[in-house]
Structures are given as structure tokens and as C-alpha cells.
Amino acid sequence: MACAQTGSGKTAAFLLPILQQLMADGVAASQFSELQEPEVIIVAPTRELISQIYLEARKFAYGTCVRPVVVYGGVSTGYQIRDLCRGCNVLCGTPGRLLDMINRGKVGLTKLRYFVLDEADRMLDMGFEPDMRRLLGSPGIPTKEDRQTLMFSATYPEEIQNLAAAFLKEDYLFLAVGMVGGACSDVQQEFVEVTKFSKKEKLLEVLKVTDKQISLDREQREREQALADFRSGKCPVLVATSVAARGLDIPDVQHVVNFDLPNNIDEYVHRIGRTGRCGNIGRAVSFFDPEKDGQLAQSLIAILSTAQQTVPSWLEESAFSGPGSASPAMKGFGATDLRKSRSFQKNDINQPTAQSAAEEEEDWG
């Protein structure tokens, strides 16, 4: 279970050692087989993120016998099956499409050696936990003691650590690097106190320092094109939902604007982490509506203080006088090994669990 700041290189931290070990062991993809049995499965919550991980894996494995493949919803299943049949050592996928490929008999898990959850806290919340249990309960999959399970994120609330323990070895390692759980200190955080009716005017003021072209949320093919245009600089502004909050590594993102703040502090940390990556300096501007966002005020002050940034006086007033002022700061936020503070009951991997509307897999892949 590894935790490090946004933009610190977590993807390379799991890809490089795994690929090096596969190469050292001389693995090679089995071509033209109806059933592929990859040694590695990497799971991420969104199509955009898993595509990015796949591209990095393909880049690192270029010129070797190791073959990465990616599967996710919103595109042709037939094309992905044909790509799988050409051989697969490293299978990158979103939960729904991975389970679909397993159920179709196109992917077997008996040779699985490494199972990686990227953005693990998101993967184990009530939206994805049932899929993870089904995936790790698939026929033939090695037990958790016979495989290496790796979980990476910038945040680990305690309730997620409790869930995660069910998938890890008994003596798993909790690895924390840098100022984990907090916002990256390379991101300059600014807050603007606004009402919901004045946000558009404030947004236009921010955009004046950038450009007026905007790329909107689209269908899957158009979403990929929008990201490509944004990466290349063809479109300098990308408007997105929280689907873009995690993991995406796009060079030279200078500004992140939170038009609407999320309802939890972990999501805020991930959102502003799209800038200020790999030692670069970034800027995050967040519109704070005291009536709507008051419950976040104390947590935001803690984040700003930890990153040694200025706390606006009006935000302090909101934290201790507005809605939610009685609630503890940073509730639900966590990035330290909870085993050091208290004992906890591990969940059984086969224990039934509640379903959630977030299981609409085509929304998340």
C-alpha cells in the first residue's frame, strides 16, 4: 500500500520494477491464443487514466518480449478481443470491461503474479468494491499470499485501509513518501469567495489570462480527441467533470480551476494535483460558496497550513462560524498506516457488500 503526493511518479514506481522482473524472467506473450493469461493486471477507475497507464507501459516495454494490452468500455469489444489474442503479459483495464473479458473466456488469471490498483482508494469505495471482489474472486486466480498486490494513491482514508487489508497479504507494507495525503506544495492554492450566481463572471476573469477556446465533455472517441488536443496545446482549456480529477498526467498544465468544489477533501487534493507535477510550479483557483462549501472550510485550512500557504481570513471565519463548523477538520482524510494507531478487523474477501449507483460502468469505464 503506497502513498505519495500527486505528480510524484507513482505510475513509474509500479511499472518499472514489474516490467524489469518480467524481462529478467524471460516472459513472452503467447500469440494467437483465444485465452490469454497475463502475468500482470493493472486496474484504474477511468478510461482516460487506464489509457495513460497503458501508453506508459507500452513505452517502457518497447523492443522487448513483454506485451501490454488495454481494455475499457465505450469502444468496440471485438477490436479489443483481437488485440488480446495477439498476446498479453500486462493487461490494463477498467473494472467493468476486465470482468467482461474474463466472463467471455478471453482472459484467464491462473498465471497472475502482480495485481495493481491505481487510485486504490477510489477503486475500493462503495462504487467499485463489489467489482474488485468479483475480480479477485474469479476462478483460478492465485490467493493473495501467492500473488503480489500493489495499491497506489495520494490519499488513504481509514475506512479504505480497512477494506484494502482484505486484498493484501497478512504482513503487507505501508509505504509513505513525502508529504502524503496533503496537497502538493508546488501548487499555489487560491480561493475566491463567491456566490453561485457570480461564478461565471469570476471564471471569465480567470480565462482572460489564458484563452477563450474550450473543450467540452464528449462521447468516448471525442473525449480522447479532446485530451489529445489539450495535451498538444491545440486547445488550451479543458472543461471536465470529476472523471479528470485523478491520475491524468498532462505536461505543462498551469492552472486548475475548481468551478464547483467537491464534497470531500480527498477529491480536492486529487483535482489540484493535475498541475504542479514532477517539480513544476502550478496554480489552483477554487470558487468557495460559503452556503454550499462551508463543511469543507476546516479541511481546506488544514491543507493550506500543511502546504505552508496563506489562509484567507474570511475562510477562517467560515470554518468556525459557518455550516459544518462543529465537525472535525479533515474528517475521512487519511494517509498514515492506521495499524500503528489501533487494531482493526479485516474484511473477508467473500463477504457480501452493498451495491451502488456508481456501478454504471459505462460512465466510469
N, C-alpha and C positions, 0 to 999 in steps of 0.2 A: 504494500500500500504506500504509494509515493505521492508526496505533496510538495509542490513548488509554485512560485509565482507565475502568473500569466506571462507568456513570452520568454520563458527561461530555457526552453529546449526539451520539454518532456517527450515530444514525439521522437526525437533522435535518441533520447535516453532509453527507450524500449526497442526501437527499430534496429539500431546499430549492433547492440550485443546479440540480439536474436539472429539477425542475418549472419553475423560473424560465426556464430555457433553452427548454424545450418551449413554454411560453406565449409567449415572445418570438418563437419561430419560427412561431407560429400553427398548431401541430398540432391536429388534431381527430380524434376517434375515428370510425371507419367503422362505422356501424350495420348490423345485419342481414347481415353478411358471414359466410359459412361459414369462411373463412380469415382470421384476424386476424394482423396483422404489427406487433406493438408496437415502439415505439422504445426501450423500457426493459424489461429483465428484472432482477428482484431475487430472489436465491436465499438461503434461510436453512435451517438444519438441522432445525427442528422446526415443527410445525403451529402451536403457540401463538405462537412468535416471528414467523412469517411473517404470521399474522393480525394481530398487533400492528402490524407494519410497514405492512400494507395499510390499517389503520384510520387511521394517521398520514398516509399518502399521500392517502387519501380526504378527510381533514380539510383538508390543505393545498391540495388541488386543488378544493375545494368552490366551485361557482359559476363554474368555468372550463370550457373545452372538453376538458381533459385528463381521461381516464377510467382510473382504476386498477381492476384485477381481481385476485382472489386464487384460487389453485388449490392444493389439498393433499389428501392421502389421508385415508381414514376417513369421507368423506361422499360424497353422490351425484355421480357423474361427469356425469350428464345435466344436473343443475342448473348445474354449473359451465360446461358447454359452452354452455348457453343464455345464461348471463351473459356469457361471452366474445363470443358472436355480437352482443351489443348494442354492441360496440365496446371496444377496449382499446389504450391507449397505454402504460400501465405495468403489466406483468404480474408479480405477486409469487407465488412458489411454492416448494414443496419439490421436491427433485430428481426423485423418482420420478414425481410427478404431472405435472411440467413435461415430462418426456420422454414420458409417455403422451399428453399433448395434442399434442406435436409429431408423434409417430408416428401419431396418428389423423388428421393433416392439419388440425387445428384452429388450430395456431399456426405461422406462418412467421417466419423470422429474417432475411430479406433487408434489412429496414429497421432492424435493431437498431443503435442508436447508443451505448447505455450498458448495460454488464453489471456488476451489483453482487453481490459475495459478502459477506454479513454473517456475522459469526463465521467469518471466512475460514479460520482455522487448523483449525477443526472441519470445515469443508467440504472441506478438502484432505487430511485424514488418510486412512488406507487404507480407511475405510468409505465415503467419498463421492468420493474422487478419480476412480474409474472413471466414475461418473455425470457428473462435471464434464467429463471428457474426451469422453464421448459427446455431452454437451450442446454443448460448444464445437467439436465436430467435425461438427455437424449440417449437412446440405446447405443452401447458400445463405447461411450465416452470414458476416458480414464478418470479415476477418482481424483479428488483434489490433492491427495497425498502422492499421486503418480503423475501429476502434471504441474507445470509452473503457472500460477495465476498471478497476473500483474494488474494493478489498478492505479490509474494516474488521474490527478485532478489538482486544481488550485485550492479547492475547498473540500472539507470533510466534516459535515455536521455529525454529532454523536449518533443520532439515530441511523445514519447511513453506515457508520462504522459498525454498529451492531448487526446490520443486515449483511455487510461485506464479510464479516467473520465466518458466515455460513459457507462461503465460497473459497475461503483461503485455508492453507494448512494450519494446523493447530498452533505452531510456533512462528506465525508469519511475522515479517519485519515491517515496521512502520518507519518509513524514511522521509524525513522533513528537511528541505533545503531552503535556505534563505528565510526571508520574512514571509513565511507561508500563511495562507488564509487572508492576508491583508492585501490591499491594493498595491500595485507596483509603484514604487517610489519615483519611477521615471515618468509617471503620468501626472501632469499638473491638473488637479481637480478644481473645477469652478462650479459654483451653484448660483442660480438666478432664481430669486423668489418671484413667482408669477401665479396668476390665477389661470384656470383652464381656458378662459376666454382671451387671454393675451399671449398664449404660447406661440401662435402662428406668427405674430408680429416679431416676437423675440427670435424665432427661428430664422426669419428673413434677414435679421440683422447679423446673425452668425454666418449665414450663407453668403452674404455680401463679401466676406473676406475669402471666399473660396470660389464658387462658380454657381451658375443657375441651372445647370443640366442635372437632371435627377433620374436615377434608375429605380424603377418600382418593383415590388414583389410580383412574381410571374409564375407560369407553369414551369415544370422541371427543366425542359430544354432552355427556356428563356431565362430561368434562374441561373443556370450555368453560364449562359452568354452574358448576363448582367455582371456576374462575378468576374468573368474573363475581361469584360470591358473596364471594370473597376480596377482590376489588377494591372492592366496595361496602361491605365491613365486616360483611356478614351472617354470614360465617364468619370468625372472627379468626385461625384457624390453618390452614395448608395443609400437608399432608404430600405430598411428591412425590419422584420419582426424579430422577436427573441430567438428565432431559429439561427440567427447570425451571432448570437451572444457568446458562443463558446468555441474555442479551439482554432477558429479560422486565422491563418497567418498570412496576412497580405502586406507586402512591403510598403513602407512609406505612408501608412495611414497616419495623418497628422492630427485629425480631430475625430472625437466620438461625441455625438450629441444625444443625450437621453431626453427625448421629447416628452415621454412619459416614463417616470421612474418605475422600476419593477416593484413587486410587493415583498421581496426578500433581499437581504443584504448580499447573499452569495451571488445572486444574479447580477447585482450591480458590479461586484468585483470582476466577474467574467466579462461583462459588457465593456467596461472601460479598458479592459486588458486587450482589446483589439488594437490599441495604439500603445506606444511606449514599449515596443518589443525588442528583445535582443540588445538592450543597452541604449536604444534610441529614445529620444525625448518625445512625449506625446501630450495631448491636451484633451480633457474631457469636460464638457459643459453639460450640466444637468438642470432641467427646469423643475423646481420644487414648489409644489402647490400645498400650502400648509393644511388645507382642509383634507386633501387626499393622501398626502405623503407624510403626515405627522408621525405615524408609527415607525417610520424609518429614521427619524431625526437622531435619536441617541446612537443608533448603529453607525450612521454616517459620520457622526462626530468621532466615534472610536476609530473608524477607518482613516479619517483625516489626521487624527492625532498620531496614530501609529506610523503614518507615512510622513510625519513631520510637516504637515501643511496647515495653512491658516484656516481656522474655523470661523465662519461668519458669525457675528454677534446675534443676528436675527435667527440663525439656525439653532444656536444655544437656547435662545428664548423659546423657540418652537419645541425643542426637545424636552424642556422641563415645565412647559405650561400648556402645550397643545395635546391633541388626541394621542393616546398611547404613551404619555409621559410616565405612567406608573409601571410600564413594562420594562424588564431589564434590557439594557443595551446588548446588542449582538446576540439576541436570543436565536438559537438554532444555528449560529455560526460556529464553525469549529475547524481546527486544522492541527490538533495535537492528539497524540495517541491516548485515547480515553482509558486504556488499560492501566495507565500509570496513576490515574486518579480514582478509579473504582473498578470493581469487578462487574461483569455483565453476562447475561445469558445469551448464548449463541443460538441463532435460529436454525432449525432443521431445514435442509435444502428442499425436502419434500413436503414441508408444511404448507397447507393451503393458505392463500393470501387473497386480499381483496383486489378486484379488478378496478380499472379506472378509465374514464373517458379519454385519457391521454393515449390509450392503446389504438387510436385511429392511426394505423401505421403509415398510411399514405401521406399524412400531414408531417410525420417525423421520419419517414423512410421505412 
